[in-house]
Amino acid sequence: MQLTGSHILAAPIEKVWQMLMDTDILAKIVPGVSRLEKTGENQFEAISEIKLGPVSGKFSGGLTLSDILEPSTFTLNVSQNSKIGNADASIKINLVALDAQQTEISFDGDAKLSGLLARTGQRVLSGVANTLTKQFFSNFEEEIAS
C-alpha cells in the first residue's frame, strides 16, 4: 500500500524537526499511540491501538530512523505486529521551509501488510490511513499552537 502526502505547518522548520524528534510529543500527536519509548540510537518501541471502522487492533513493535539529514529529511522504518496482522513500512519524510514561519512536510513510502490487514482490502485501509494522517496533522497543529 502506497503512503504519500504533504501538509503545511505554521512553524519554522527547526521547530517542526525538533517536534518530530521528541518521543513525548510524538506519543501525544500520533493517533492511537499509547507508548513510545526510546530503546537505542534512533530506535524506538511503540504500542498503539487503532480502531477505525472494520479495522481495530493492538500493535506493538519497533521504529527506526535512518538516512537522517537534519533538519530536512529522514526515513521512518516501522515494523508492527498484532493479532490481526503485521505491518512493515518504510516512509521517507521531507521538510521544506516555505518561509520563516511555514514548513511543508511531505511523506512517501510503502507499507506491506499481512494477515487480516492484508485481506481487509486496499480501499478500506487507504481510507483508514487517510483518516489517521489527517488526525496526525490536526494533532500536530494543536501541539504547535500550545
KADA-V88798 format. One record per pair of residues at least 4 apart in sequence whose ideal C-beta (glycine too) atoms are under 6 Angstrom apart, sorted by the first residue. I is the first residue (numbers start at 1). J is the second residue. If there is no record, write none. Layout:
<<I | J> <I | J>>
This chain:
<<1 | 111> <1 | 125> <2 | 110> <3 | 91> <3 | 109> <3 | 111> <4 | 108> <5 | 107> <5 | 133> <6 | 104> <6 | 106> <7 | 105> <7 | 137> <8 | 102> <8 | 104> <9 | 16> <9 | 103> <11 | 15> <11 | 16> <11 | 103> <11 | 144> <13 | 71> <13 | 95> <13 | 97> <13 | 103> <14 | 71> <16 | 95> <16 | 103> <17 | 71> <19 | 25> <23 | 36> <23 | 38> <26 | 30> <26 | 36> <27 | 33> <27 | 36> <29 | 139> <29 | 140> <29 | 143> <30 | 136> <31 | 132> <31 | 135> <31 | 136> <32 | 48> <32 | 49> <32 | 50> <33 | 48> <34 | 47> <35 | 47> <36 | 44> <36 | 46> <37 | 45> <38 | 44> <39 | 43> <39 | 45> <42 | 64> <42 | 65> <43 | 64> <44 | 63> <45 | 62> <46 | 63> <47 | 60> <48 | 59> <49 | 58> <51 | 56> <52 | 128> <52 | 131> <55 | 128> <57 | 82> <57 | 84> <58 | 82> <59 | 80> <59 | 82> <61 | 79> <61 | 80> <61 | 81> <62 | 79> <63 | 78> <64 | 77> <65 | 74> <66 | 75> <67 | 75> <68 | 74> <69 | 73> <72 | 95> <73 | 94> <74 | 93> <75 | 92> <76 | 91> <77 | 90> <78 | 89> <79 | 88> <80 | 87> <81 | 86> <84 | 115> <84 | 116> <84 | 117> <85 | 113> <85 | 114> <85 | 115> <85 | 116> <85 | 117> <86 | 114> <87 | 111> <87 | 113> <88 | 112> <89 | 109> <89 | 111> <90 | 109> <91 | 107> <91 | 109> <92 | 108> <92 | 109> <93 | 107> <94 | 106> <95 | 103> <95 | 105> <96 | 104> <97 | 103> <98 | 102> <98 | 104> <113 | 117> <113 | 118> <114 | 118> <120 | 124> <120 | 125> <122 | 126>>
